[in-house]
Amino acid sequence: MSDEKRQVTETATGSQERTESVVRLAQELIRHPSRAGLDNYGPVLRVVEEWLSAHGLPHRRLYGDTGAAGAAAGKPAGLLVELPGGRPGPWWTLDACLDTAPYGDENTWSFPPACGDVADGWLLGRGAADSKLAAAMFCHLATDLLPRTDALHGGLAVLLDVDEHTGRFGGARAYLADPTAARPAGVMIGYPGATEVVVGGRGLWRATLAVHAPAGHSGARRKVVGAISRAAHLVRLLDAAELPTADADPHFPLPPKLSVTSFHGGHGFSVTPDLCEVNVDVRTTPGFAAHDAETLVRETAARLDAELPAPRPTDITLVADWPPFRLTEDEQPARALLHAAADAGFAVRPKTAGPSNIGNLLAGEGIRATAGFGVPYEGLHGIDERAHLAELPRVFAAYRQAVLSLLQAH
């Protein structure tokens, strides 16, 4: 056999062995349930910690601080791997979550949600798509780069979050707040999907509206417009509110959107309550930002109080405010990942996502992010979650090329 053929054979064998190792680690992660707010994250974290230690990768746990924005004080929020390069330059981060959505009704699944089996080329189980396979892949990528760090510029961090599906993004918050961690110039988040590189997302403005009215007996002779009736009128006003149909920024393809997502008030039958709470979620854009969302909701609440007066005006409590973000195709790390995915044979396009994600949190910190590229998938957050493995070697190659292009730039 010629030296060239031997090298090709050895490369193919190494790639196959690495792919099999990635899948084995992902299977083990799936078999340790880590549903957000339901399971203890210790077991799934120990699986990764033991693997990282066995492969000589430095790592440490991140812990939450006090306050509702992140994981509770002293509770694990994630794992951080840090590989400093031997030459000066910016740091870059690969991010994937180890916690998952809940199972839902397990009787509707055609396989056990924590089985971690491989069948007909699919990795099965909760977290296969979002995002335990990506976590396993990023750990292997760090192992691949470990022997060559002296020649690299800046550094690479791998963040594995266990407070992502709560919506608090506690791992990312703990990472950004850690004074010993190098602040990244950009982050690539390993959400799945092989046809798009997510380079942007709508922001959000969320608030709880407390609608008041005098309490009374439901059988009283005097008719009183109760808090529930007032809140129902508020919902009608919000649903009828006019938002821009297209954004003022031609590079941002999605319009803003307003949704009423929760309605709660009253108890039993004999009392008309004095309070009904309504949750409002507004997806924002560069042309309709948080200030515009708040102005719209406050004006609508004021209209309610004018049309159906009550002794106390409607209270508005801000819950969350994340900015929209959008990278151009020439901004890093979008450029590196788009080019690497194309070189790996994927016909990808840049996408702006409707839902918000960690990229929005990072945008608020001035950190550029991509928020999705990976293997094809089905059942994400639903039943029969699975990830297709045939494309895994090419996805790995794309991320490897993207990371190397960023760490070799100077």
VOGU-614239 format. One record per atom (N, C-alpha, C): residue in one letter; x, y, z. Coordinates in steps of 0.001 Angstrom, whole numbers, padded with zeros to 6 digits, always signed. Atoms other than C-alpha are relative to their C-alpha. Example, Ala and Ser with C-alpha at 12.3 -4.5 7.8 and 13.67 -1.06 7.14 Angstrom:
% residues 2
A+000890-001190+000000A+012300-004500+007800A+000900+001200+000000S-000820-001190-000060S+013670-001060+007140S-000770+001090+000730
***
This chain:
% residues 410
M+000845-001188+000000M+000000+000000+000000M+000889+001250+000000S-000792-001226+000070S+001344+003454-000905S-000195+000824+001264D+000096-000858-001179D+002018+006056+001779D-001264+000852-000038E+001194-000848+000125E-000812+008223+000404E-001253-000780+000357K+001181+000806-000303K-003364+005396+000541K-000031-000370+001478R-000055+000335-001419R-002163+004407+004008R-000473+001175+000846Q+000425-001189-000750Q-002649+007980+005229Q-001508+000196-000100V+001448-000128+000170V-006181+008119+003774V-000731-001033+000847T+000626+001059-000784T-007034+004798+005400T+000059+000299+001488E-000147-000326-001409E-005652+005898+008750E-000902+001161+000404T+000877-001141-000283T-007574+009178+008544T-001453-000450+000106A+001379+000493-000024A-010842+007391+007739A-000256-000834+001248T+000162+000825-001198T-010272+004900+010556T-000091+000868+001243G+000036-000899-001138G-009526+007686+013027G-001309+000757+000103S+001276-000706+000007S-012635+009571+011983S-001123-000910+000469Q+001041+000938-000419Q-014800+006478+012432Q+000085-000279+001497E-000160+000253-001427E-013326+005759+015855E-000461+001202+000823R+000426-001192-000722R-013898+009350+016938R-001520+000115-000005T+001454-000069+000080T-017494+009279+015695T-000637-000984+000961E+000536+001007-000920E-018146+006080+017616E+000172+000435+001450S-000232-000472-001358S-016613+007645+020731S-000958+001130+000360V+000969-001074-000233V-018790+010765+020382V-001368-000588+000309V+001320+000601-000197V-021896+008594+020112V-000066-000714+001346R+000010+000701-001296R-020914+006474+023130R-000156+000983+001151L+000135-000991-001062L-020484+009559+025290L-001396+000601+000012A+001363-000550+000077A-023778+011013+024057A-001021-000995+000553Q+000908+001017-000530Q-025537+007720+024835Q+000014-000004+001522E-000119+000016-001452E-024199+007779+028382E-000663+001230+000604L+000638-001222-000498L-025380+011372+028818L-001519-000125-000039I+001453+000162+000120I-028892+010527+027582I-000525-000941+001078R+000421+000993-000998R-029029+007590+030002R+000067+000520+001427H+000034-000674-001307H-028538+010013+032893H-000957+001184-000123P+001005-001055+000188P-031775+012077+032948P+000408+001296+000678S-000364-001331-000529S-031251+015798+033463S-001048+001015-000410R+001100-000899+000362R-034659+017358+032940R+000020+001239+000886A-000111-001282-000702A-034654+021023+033879A-001036+000095+001108G+000887-000185-001135G-036104+021580+037319G-000549-001280+000590L+000540+001273-000471L-036844+017860+037812L+001072-000949+000516D-001034+000973-000332D-033615+015849+037969D+001200+000668+000657N-001271-000422-000563N-030410+016129+039949N+001035+000010-001119Y-000971-000099+001081Y-027688+017358+037572Y+001338-000658+000336G-001262+000601-000397G-024893+015724+039564G+000413-001200-000829P-000405+001180+000761P-024958+012350+037751P+000454+000306-001420V-000402-000281+001380V-024820+013795+034216V+001295+000801-000027L-001255-000744-000072L-022078+016224+035238L+001172-000928+000286R-001094+000923-000318R-020028+013377+036704R+000407-000833-001206V-000339+000735+001225V-020250+011462+033427V+001002+000799-000829V-000891-000836+000803V-018645+014383+031605V+001327+000225+000726E-001228-000248-000754E-016151+015101+034378E+000948-001187-000055E-000848+001194+000078E-014894+011522+034372E+000606-000143-001385W-000509+000104+001366W-014551+011595+030587W+001091+001043-000238L-000994-001056+000183L-012709+014907+030598L+001292-000318+000753S-001189+000355-000777S-010355+013742+033351S+000778-001115-000680A-000665+001123+000670A-009613+010513+031478A+000749+000449-001241H-000641-000487+001222H-008639+012567+028418H+000896+001211+000252G-000961-001033-000337G-006495+015088+030273G-000451+001421-000256L+000514-001341+000272L-008770+018080+029730L-000293+000734+001302P+000297-000767-001217P-008788+020765+032446P-001444+000468-000003H+001407-000389-000073H-012285+021546+033656H-000351+000374+001432R+000496-000367-001329R-014208+023022+036545R-001496+000273-000087R+001429-000281-000064R-017783+023412+037659R-000235+001496+000180L+000488-001348-000231L-019637+026684+037543L-001238-000098+000888Y+001112+000031-000945Y-022140+027521+040271Y-000829+001262-000111G+000904-001127+000070G-025163+029770+040401G+000198+000946+001157D-000028-000980-001075D-025422+032920+042441D-001421+000242+000460T+001335-000285-000506T-028345+034393+044316T-000799+000770-001028G+000863-000766+000907G-031291+035894+042528G-000700-000918-000975A+000827+000812+000868A-033937+034648+040136A+000545-000112-001410A-000460-000012+001385A-031947+035386+036991A+000783-001245-000373G-000832+001155+000308G-029692+032335+037275G-000271-001140+000945A+000148+001138-000885A-029251+029022+039036A+000138+000453+001457A-000023-000373-001402A-029708+029093+042804A+001422-000026+000539A-001336-000117-000572A-026726+029975+044953A+000519-001368+000410G-000632+001250-000383G-024349+027050+045348G-000395-001201-000820K+000437+001110+000833K-026149+024886+042814K+000829-000043-001285P-000750+000069+001260P-024257+023556+039768P-000756+000675-001139A+000590-000673+001152A-024869+025704+036705A+000624-000458-001306G-000633+000458+001227G-022452+024133+034245G+001411-000486+000240L-001404+000396+000015L-019005+022828+033386L+000731+000878-001000L-000799-000831+000890L-016226+024868+031816L+001346-000664-000253V-001311+000467+000439V-013248+023554+029840V+000713+001194-000626E-000755-001135+000521E-010520+026115+029061E+001337-000482-000548L-001251+000373+000662L-007680+025573+026582L+000687+001283-000482P-000696-001210+000449P-005392+028631+026447P+001010-000314-001090G-000995+000143+001049G-003352+029005+023283G+001342+000565+000438G-001331-000460-000329G+000342+029687+023278G+000331+001368-000549R-000245-001296+000623R+000011+032948+021338R-001158+000933+000320P+001074-000942-000350P-001978+036135+022016P-001106+000016-001053G+001139-000097+000902G-005433+036517+020518G-001301-000150+000758P+001305+000105-000667P-009156+036422+021280P-000362-001446+000340W+000548+001306-000374W-010923+033534+022991W-001333-000216-000733W+001259+000406+000623W-013793+031638+021380W-000586-001137+000815T+000675+000973-000859T-016378+029405+023017T-000959-000866-000802L+001017+000943+000464L-018334+026292+022064L-000945-000255+001166D+000978+000114-001083D-021556+025966+024056D-001064-001024-000363A+001113+000946+000156A-024041+023107+024489A-000575-000280+001373C+000633+000235-001295C-026538+022337+027224C-000056-001496+000311L+000131+001376-000478L-026584+019159+029301L-001346-000251+000664D+001351+000221-000503D-030015+019736+030806D-000952-000089-001188T+000932+000254+001101T-033088+018898+028754T-001407+000471+000354A+001435-000189-000211A-036784+019530+028312A-000557-001220+000731P+000625+001175-000627P-039130+017242+030280P-000448-001009-001051Y+000417+001060+000928Y-040389+013988+028747Y-001424+000189-000509G+001411+000005+000334G-044073+014816+028706G-000604-001354+000341D+000665+001290-000230D-046361+011786+028571D+000865-001118-000588E-000901+001049+000479E-043931+008868+028366E-000741-001089-000763N+000769+001026+000712N-046734+006613+027135N-000146+000303-001488T+000108-000357+001413T-046747+008523+023852T+001299-000243-000762W-001281+000281+000651W-043095+007721+023155W-000002-001435-000530S-000132+001358+000536S-042266+004710+020984S+001255-000693+000514F-001162+000577-000668F-039074+004140+022988F+000193+000741+001312P-000196-000689-001273P-038006+004992+026557P+000798+001284-000199P-000672-001285+000234P-036962+008665+026719P+001469+000030+000409A-001395+000010-000447A-033697+007828+028502A+000749-001236-000494C-000625+001249+000454C-032766+004759+026434C+001394+000232-000585G-001299-000254+000605G-029876+006308+024499G+000398-001018-001046D-000309+001027+000999D-030128+003565+021892D+000274+000615-001363V-000164-000360+001402V-029065+003764+018252V-000791-000991-000835A+000845+000849+000830A-031606+002421+015755A-000144+000626-001377D+000133-000456+001395D-031559+002732+011961D+000718+001332-000233G-000792-001210+000207G-028889+005436+012149G-000420+001193+000828W+000480-001088-000848W-030726+007533+014752W+000412-000246+001450L-000230+000026-001436L-029592+008295+018307L-001301+000415+000676L+001330-000177-000557L-032726+008035+020443L+000055+000499+001441G+000169-000388-001389G-033771+009801+023611G+000015+001505+000210R+000047-001423-000321R-034336+013131+025304R+001429+000534+000157G-001329-000582+000015G-031297+015310+024724G+000833-000425-001186A-000769+000428+001178A-030166+013478+021588A+000197+001169-000951A-000089-001162+000887A-030935+016588+019560A+000427+001245+000768D-000210-001244-000755D-030890+019298+022237D+000408-000323+001430S-001091-000129+000947S-028040+019106+022987S+001160-000894+000445K-001041+000859-000570K-026169+016133+024485K+000951-000542-001059L-000904+000427+001067L-024797+014973+021141L+001004+001114-000303A-000917-001131+000222A-023336+018454+020586A+000995+000117+001140A-000913-000061-001142A-021874+018411+024109A+001101-001041-000143A-000994+001061+000194A-020159+015086+023383A+000959+000361-001131M-000835-000391+001135M-018889+016408+020049M+000991+001092+000394F-000880-001092-000392F-017466+019585+021596F+001096-000484+000948C-001036+000574-000863C-015658+017561+024279C+001082-000683-000838H-000974+000665+000870H-014002+015485+021545H+000803+001015-000806L-000723-001038+000735L-013104+018627+019619L+001081+000622+000882A-001002-000526-000927A-011343+019990+022708A+001158-000985+000141T-001054+001015-000079T-009432+016697+022977T+000882+000033-001236D-000741-000049+001257D-008432+016971+019343D+000975+001179-000027L-000836-001198+000032L-007016+020475+019896L+001041+000042+001109L-000872-000081-001173L-005291+019811+023224L+001491-000106-000333P-001446+000123+000245P-001918+018650+021778P+000607+001171-000764R-000532-001054+000864R-001595+021700+019537R-000262+001395+000531T+000376-001318-000509T-002605+024547+021850T+001144+001007-000067D-001118-000951+000018D+000913+026052+021880D+000050+000811-001289A-000061-000691+001289A+000513+026979+018210A-001232+000854-000268L+001262-000691+000239L-002928+028531+018618L+000002+001377+000649H+000156-001354-000516H-003859+032166+019182H-001230+000072+000905G+001146-000186-000887G-006119+033166+022060G-000278-001245+000807G+000354+001201-000739G-007940+030204+023499G-001391-000472-000347L+001311+000606+000236L-010935+027882+023322L-000600-000420+001332A+000754+000465-001163A-013545+027362+026029A-001166-000855-000499V+001192+000804+000244V-016222+024669+026050V-000891+000158+001220L+000958-000221-001076L-019260+025596+028145L-001136-001008-000127L+001080+000974-000045L-021721+022853+029117L-000964+000436+001096D+000963-000658-000881D-024799+024451+030690D-000987-001026+000558V+001077+000820-000559V-027155+022679+033113V-001111+000872+000587D+001090-000884-000430D-029477+025642+033644D-000523+000760-001214E+000407-000633+001257E-030516+026312+030039E-001492-000154-000248H+001411+000229+000311H-033940+024722+029658H-000950+000594+001028T+000822-000784-000924T-035177+026596+032713T-000312+001368-000570G+000124-001343+000537G-034862+029723+030570G+000859+001019+000728R-000835-000938-000765R-032466+031230+033129R+001400+000129-000589F-001351+000000+000586F-029286+030338+031197F+001050+000225+001077G-000860-000198-001152G-027549+030037+034542G+001457-000319-000269G-001381+000339+000314G-024448+028347+033130G+000692+001120-000755A-000571-001104+000772A-023867+031123+030610A+000199+001227+000884R-000138-001152-000889R-024486+033777+033264R+001176-000192+000959A-001109+000257-000913A-022054+032108+035669A+001335+000120-000720Y-001221-000105+000804Y-019450+031879+032903Y+000383+001458-000228L-000284-001406+000272L-019739+035564+032013L+000339+000774+001267A-000265-000693-001258A-019654+036568+035678A+001287-000469+000672D-001193+000569-000625D-016581+034456+036483D+001208+000893-000285P-001119-000921+000255P-013654+036872+036964P+001258-000694-000498T-001199+000717+000447T-011104+034132+036197T-000121-000529-001422A+000202+000508+001360A-012626+033135+032841A+000276+001103-001019A-000240-000963+001079A-011395+034839+029675A-001316+000293-000714R+001252-000385+000665R-014230+036775+028075R+000110-000313-001491P-000122+000407+001406P-014967+035321+024625P-000360+001119-000972A+000370-000914+001083A-015038+037321+021414A-001254-000483-000695G+001173+000560+000652G-017722+034982+020124G-000269-001405+000497V+000457+001304-000488V-019688+031823+020897V-000735-000716-001133M+000759+000839+000916M-020935+028956+018723M-000804-000994+000835I+000902+000810-000809I-023965+027247+020292I-000455-001200-000835G+000188+001233+000761G-024534+023631+019279G-001417-000489-000137Y+001348+000461+000302Y-028268+023567+018648Y+000013-000734-001344P-000082+000849+001195P-029063+021015+015891P-000614+000638-001240G+000561-000445+001273G-030095+021398+012252G+001077+000192-001032A-001105+000046+000964A-027976+020776+009153A-000201+000877-001221T+000242-000811+001192T-029514+023211+006675T+000195+001490+000239E-000087-001426-000327E-029031+026511+008509E+001056+000247+001070V-000811-000526-001093V-026531+028416+010573V-000766+001195+000559V+000795-001062-000608V-028534+030558+012983V+000933+001133+000409V-000879-001147-000237V-026906+033993+013013V-000738+001149+000678G+000757-001069-000642G-029654+036002+014702G-001262-000526+000621G+001258+000371-000617G-032825+035934+016711G-000745+001229+000484R+000782-001082-000591R-035669+038158+017783R+000283+000087+001495G-000117-000173-001441G-035331+039619+021240G-001348-000211+000660L+001280+000124-000689L-038035+039584+023874L-000123+001062+001085W+000375-000849-001128W-039763+041848+026346W-001194-000683+000643R+001047+000748-000694R-041860+040044+028955R-000416+000736+001262A+000508-000669-001200A-044071+041430+031658A-001251-000714+000495T+001245+000462-000618T-046817+040401+034075T-000855+001212+000322L+000934-001105-000226L-049844+042698+034158L-000997-000429+001077A+000928+000278-001090A-051828+042744+037393A-001220+000905-000160V+001245-000724+000250V-055421+043767+036664V-000859-000058+001262H+000702-000086-001287H-057435+044945+039676H-001475+000340-000204A+001423-000361-000044A-061123+045356+040568A-000490-000239+001423P+000546+000307-001328P-063288+045387+043701P-000450-001457+000061A+000499+001367-000189A-063916+041881+045027A-001470+000056+000404G+001405+000046-000361G-067494+040817+045536G-000555-001401-000082H+000681+001285+000073H-069981+037990+045838H-000598-000152-001387S+000501+000194+001361S-070908+036478+042506S-001522+000053-000070G+001466-000052-000011G-074566+036442+043602G-000559+001344+000407A+000462-001311-000452A-074734+040091+044636A-000907+000648-001043R+000937-000660+000905R-077502+042250+043147R+000722+001000-000898R-000685-001035+000764R-075110+045001+042085R+001003-000633-000952K-000929+000542+000996K-073245+044210+038880K+001348+000704+000122V-001355-000523-000112V-069485+044627+039246V+000840-000611-001111V-000941+000510+001002V-066950+044344+036449V+001234-000488+000748G-001071+000584-000787G-064523+041980+038120G+001343+000003-000724A-001358-000015+000543A-060808+041574+037586A+000140-000926-001209I-000097+000925+001136I-061270+038599+035259I-000610+000613-001245S+000635-000642+001157S-063665+040497+033011S+000866+001138-000526R-000894-001075+000439R-061335+043503+032964R+001226-000573-000718A-001170+000616+000628A-058381+041233+032162A-000339-000569-001370A+000413+000522+001308A-060332+039576+029349A-000079+001130-001017H+000042-001151+000904H-060936+043027+027854H+001411+000445-000362L-001387-000347+000280L-057227+043766+028188L+000600-000932-001050V-000519+000958+000985V-056402+040599+026266V-000511+000332-001391R+000549-000370+001312R-058743+041661+023469R+000719+001228-000559L-000715-001193+000449L-057035+045055+023322L+001420-000339-000451L-001360+000387+000376L-053577+043459+023236L+000005-000775-001313D+000068+000779+001241D-054611+041019+020525D-000260+000896-001209A+000329-000907+001103A-055868+043924+018443A+001071+001065-000232A-001035-001024+000129A-052746+046039+018923A+000744-000151-001320E-000680+000020+001298E-051023+046989+015681E+001508+000068+000197L-001450+000030+000001L-047375+046040+015306L+000493+000127-001426P-000532-000062+001374P-045127+046683+012305P-000035-001383-000645T+000028+001280+000718T-045524+043977+009679T+001365-000378-000545A-001368+000268+000457A-041901+044288+008575A+000924+000913+000771D-000927-000788-000781D-038809+045548+010310D+000614+001109-000847A-000629-001113+000703A-037193+048833+009447A+001386-000360-000522D-001318+000444+000428D-033857+047034+009102D-000157-001074-001074P+000198+000998+001064P-033785+045213+005724P+000799-001269+000225H-000808+001181-000271H-031181+042791+007112H-000602-000869+001107F+000667+000783-001040F-033565+041595+009847F-001348-000440-000547P+001132+000423+000835P-036213+039451+008154P-001308-000241+000729L+001215+000360-000714L-038767+038905+010938L-000659+001221+000628P+000702-001101-000666P-041464+041265+012268P-000125-000270+001495P+000274+000241-001419P-042196+041767+015973P-001298-000782+000172K+001200+000804-000273K-044882+039637+017612K-000367+000145+001467L+000501-000093-001370L-047062+040007+020724L-000907-001186+000279S+000824+001142-000392S-048571+037034+022548S-000360+000113+001480V+000417+000171-001392V-050605+036678+025736V+000187-001476+000331T-000419+001380-000233T-049169+033530+027301T-000513-000597+001303S+000538+000531-001251S-050812+033224+030718S-001110+000916+000492F+001172-000732-000487F-054105+034253+032315F-000446-000718+001264H+000303+000701-001248H-054742+033514+035952H-000682+000936+000983G+000680-000780-001023G-057228+034761+038533G-001209-000738+000530G+001198+000556-000583G-059980+033738+040872G+000180-001379+000608H+000012+001318-000625H-060866+030652+042863H-001440-000346+000330G+001352+000441-000310G-064073+028673+043135G-001041+000699-000853F+001118-000532+000776F-067442+030121+042107F-000699+001198+000648S+000872-000980-000666S-068885+032463+044720S+000628+001381+000148V-000670-001297-000162V-066340+035313+044597V+000483+000503-001353T-000645-000638+001152T-065535+037717+041789T+001297+000601+000518P-001269-000345-000621P-061811+038228+042395P+000395+001449-000235D-000501-001372+000126D-059996+041496+042887D+001318+000064-000760L-001273+000015+000709L-056922+040402+040931L+000007-001083-001076C-000240+000972+001070C-056198+038701+037620C+001320+000381-000663E-001331-000261+000558E-052659+038376+036250E+000102-000549-001415V-000153+000331+001412V-051818+038310+032560V+001474+000116-000367N-001381-000049+000484N-048414+037436+031095N+000022+000366-001476V-000119-000466+001380V-047408+039210+027899V+001435-000217-000466D-001306+000252+000610D-044526+038124+025658D+000040+000743-001328V-000180-000739+001252V-043356+040534+022940V+001348-000363-000582R-001252+000287+000694R-040726+039370+020437R+000430+001255-000749T-000448-001295+000489T-038681+042412+019542T+000995-000136-001148T-000904-000076+001151T-036584+043454+016543T+000782+001304+000088P-000713-001288-000030P-034073+046236+015823P-000913+001194-000238G+000920-001100+000288G-036962+048351+014491G-001154+000116+000968F+001051-000030-001027F-039331+047528+017361F+000619-000611+001253A-000830+000473-001103A-037190+047292+020476A-000784-000025+001301A+000643+000144-001306A-037906+046854+024176A-000782+001257+000392H+000710-001247-000333H-038846+050539+024613H-001336+000065-000725D+001248-000028+000763D-041446+050211+021857D-001009-000999+000554A+000888+001007-000573A-042850+047025+023380A-000610+000496+001305E+000504-000495-001278E-043133+048596+026820E-000992+001143-000207T+000911-001109+000275T-044741+051730+025404T-001353-000510-000469L+001245+000562+000514L-047327+049674+023521L-000821-000624+001119V+000737+000683-001062V-048240+047563+026544V-000515+001001+001032R+000458-000996-000977R-048415+050557+028902R-001161+000822-000557E+001108-000750+000594E-050623+052490+026496E-001270-000842-000054T+001177+000884+000037T-052907+049467+026147T-000595-000160+001392A+000493+000091-001377A-053156+049096+029930A-000705+001286+000414A+000641-001283-000314A-053957+052800+030242A-001361+000109-000681R+001285-000011+000697R-056704+052385+027651R-001020-000861+000742L+000893+000842-000798L-058188+049532+029690L-000509+000776+001209D+000394-000709-001220D-058176+051664+032845D-000925+001172-000295A+000902-001095+000373A-059901+054488+030965A-001372-000527-000404E+001278+000527+000488E-062571+052297+029339E-000765-000749+001084L+000633+000735-001100L-063262+050118+032414L+000706+000407+001291P-000731-000507-001169P-062173+052196+035437P-000094-000946+001193A-000065+000780-001231A-061141+050510+038673A+000683+000860+001052P-000637-000823-001049P-060013+051856+042049P+001521+000029-000086R-001458+000078+000058R-056439+050831+041231R+000425-000271-001435P-000415+000217+001394P-054643+051083+037886P+000750-001316-000167T-000698+001239+000325T-053107+048094+036175T+001490+000149+000265D-001440+000011-000295D-049633+047254+037461D+000721-000828-001054I-000812+000699+000997I-046906+046186+035029I+001363-000301+000620T-001277+000437-000571T-043915+044179+036277T+000848-000637-001088L-000906+000543+001008L-041023+043600+033913L+000588-001323+000486V-000539+001322-000323V-039894+039954+033856V+001333-000241-000702A-001245+000224+000748A-037236+039850+031128A+000056+000965-001166D-000233-000917+001119D-035715+042061+028449D+001320-000395-000654W-001190+000401+000746W-033284+040619+025889W-000022+000671-001363P-000018-000669+001302P-032159+042439+022758P-000010-000993-001150P-000176+000823+001205P-032479+041019+019247P+001456+000039-000433F-001364-000044+000540F-029272+040140+017458F-000004-000561-001409R-000153+000480+001367R-028157+039530+013909R+001439+000259-000434L-001344-000131+000543L-024655+038863+012597L-000073+000025-001517T-000131+000080+001447T-023769+039617+009021T+000842-001227-000338E-000747+001188+000409E-022209+036803+007025E+001503+000206+000076D-001428-000277-000101D-018835+038530+007332D+000487+000137+001437E-000393-000124-001399E-018875+038791+011124E+000341-001367+000575Q-000360+001227-000690Q-017146+036169+013235Q-000830-000135+001277P-000420+001263+000606P-017928+033528+014271P-000908-000506-001117A+000901+000446+001059A-020716+033400+011656A+000769-000346-001273R-000750+000235+001236R-018266+033681+008782R+000743-001325+000048A-000777+001231-000107A-016057+030854+010046A-000895-001229-000105L+000859+001177-000006L-018963+028463+010622L-000720-000183-001334L+000650+000109+001310L-020776+029262+007362L+000960-000567-001038H-000982+000495+000970H-017611+028705+005328H+000373-001445+000280A-000389+001363-000343A-016654+025556+007225A-001121-000988-000311A+001123+000884+000317A-020146+024070+006852A-000098-000234-001501A+000027+000149+001458A-020073+024746+003103A+001146-000896-000474D-001142+000823+000382D-016597+023215+002833D-000213-001468+000366A+000294+001374-000403A-017901+020118+004641A-001108-000626-000838G+000997+000542+000913G-020558+019717+001952G-001437+000307+000343F+001363-000359-000371F-023585+021283+003620F-000465+001224-000791A+000612-001149+000675A-025883+023597+001655A-000746+000806+001058V+000579-000729-001123V-026481+025976+004554V-000323+001434-000409R+000332-001404+000181R-028058+029398+004683R-000036+000652+001369P+000127-000692-001289P-027896+032028+007437P-001468+000207+000341K+001401-000089-000431K-031094+032191+009473K-000118+000886+001228T+000382-000725-001208T-032662+034578+011947T-001161-000746+000638A+001000+000831-000666A-034634+032563+014491A-001112+000848+000602G+001112-000665-000669G-038068+033523+015741G+000105-000077+001509P-000187+000100-001451P-037562+032140+019273P+001323+000610+000440S-001234-000519-000559S-034956+033701+021510S+000846-001154+000524N-000918+001041-000440N-031919+031771+022733N+001156+000651+000750I-001135-000546-000739I-028617+032161+024566I+000689+001113-000789G-000594-001058+000812G-027452+034292+021648G-000512+001373+000377N+000542-001286-000431N-029772+037038+022883N+000651+000474+001296L-000695-000346-001240L-028240+036925+026348L+001408+000487-000303L-001359-000387+000353L-024778+037093+024802L+000020+001358-000710A+000074-001284+000702A-025814+039973+022529A-000111+001150+000980G+000111-001028-001021G-026779+041934+025615G+001318+000284+000696E-001337-000163-000576E-023192+041431+026800E+001013+000444-001049G-000896-000417+001065G-021742+042552+023464G+000825-001122-000594I-000720+001171+000498I-020690+039002+022496I-000748-000577-001187R+000618+000532+001215R-021378+037728+018980R-000175-001520+000112A+000269+001429-000134A-022919+034265+018659A-000724-000536-001218T+000874+000798+000846T-024222+031678+016270T-000784-000919+000932A+000877+000731-000919A-027080+029677+017728A-000651-001190-000683G+000533+001212+000570G-027481+026556+015707G+000670-000417-001286F-000425+000795+001147F-025824+024177+013297F+000399-001349+000569G-000297+001334-000505G-025669+020437+013803G-000648-001052-000856V+000564+001112+000769V-027079+017097+012739V-001506+000185-000186P+001462-000013+000124P-030641+016648+011438P-000641-000656+001220Y+000642+000475-001225Y-033164+015881+014150Y-001507-000089-000184E+001460+000049-000097E-036771+015086+015010E-000391+000012+001478G+000578+000111-001334G-038929+015506+018102G+000625+000863+001064L-000624-000878-000992L-036985+018297+019780L-001081+000607+000897H+000954-000444-001020H-038866+019161+023005H-001332-000754-000095G+001231+000750+000154G-041568+016721+021836G+000223-001469+000305I-000147+001439-000207I-042029+012964+021726I+000998-000563-001013D-000921+000738+000876D-039504+010540+020210D+001142+000872-000524E-001149-000809+000410E-036594+012977+020173E+001112-000905-000514R-001064+000808+000590R-033817+011658+017961R+000906+000890-000853A-000976-000722+000814A-030705+012798+016099A+000595-000958-001014H-000515+000844+001073H-029511+011443+012760H+001516+000055-000021L-001440+000091-000209L-025932+010241+012943L+000834-000021-001277A-000782+000142+001233A-024947+009902+009288A+000849+001237-000272E-000702-001242+000288E-023918+013559+009088E+000959+000420+001111L-000825-000400-001136L-022076+013610+012425L+001467+000219-000368P-001408-000270+000335P-018558+013224+010937P+000196+001323-000729R-000149-001265+000733R-019140+016166+008580R-000288+001195+000899V+000274-001089-000937V-020655+018310+011339V+001217+000232+000893F-001215-000125-000807F-017621+017573+013510F+001096+000706-000795A-001043-000604+000842A-015308+018470+010619A-000251+001489-000200A+000324-001417+000199A-017154+021756+010085A+000360+000822+001232Y-000334-000741-001216Y-016846+022837+013710Y+001511+000030+000225R-001453+000037-000180R-013213+021738+013812R+000671+001036-000897Q-000586-000973+000917Q-012382+023804+010727Q-000317+001426+000446A+000387-001345-000436A-014321+026801+012062A+000843+000447+001195V-000784-000345-001194V-012532+026687+015417V+001455+000264-000372L-001391-000182+000385L-009117+026275+013841L+000203+001318-000767S-000145-001245+000750S-009721+029180+011458S-000021+001209+000921L+000051-001103-000953L-010554+031402+014433L+001248+000048+000883L-001142+000050-000895L-007658+030224+016604L+001337+000160-000718Q-001232-000192+000760Q-005117+030458+013815Q+000108+001397-000581A-000019-001366+000516A-006081+033987+012809A+000788+000898+000938H-000763-000930-000820H-003818+036787+014008H+000286+001272-000795
***
